[in-house]
Amino acid sequence: ILAHVERYACVYKGYRELDDLISLGVLLQLSSECVLKRFDRKSSFFIKMINKGYIHFLGTDCHSISWRAPVMHDAVTILRKKVPEYILDKILYTNPDILKKDGFL
């Protein structure tokens, strides 16, 4: 699992690089903070990535409650308006459950 996929420059070059990673078996995790309005310029790009099926997991960059507190609830609220429910269900529940049970997707 490549966590914090938003931190890698290749992500912004186009979907071909993402296709290459996924074809190698890499699963992609996006930080929930990326869909919030403070990431407005890039948040629409990240939401497109989710809608196109490039994101397998949604995580947080939480380090503690007071520093980088989790914003999962806020992110999911936004995504419920912009992503089909079946995709959101897959990245929030189905994929993590499969990974936990089987060790891979």
Summary of the structure (lengths in Angstrom):
residues: 105
radius of gyration: 13.3
end to end distance: 10.7
largest distance: 38.1
contacts: 276
relative contact order: 0.15
helix: 62%
strand: 8%
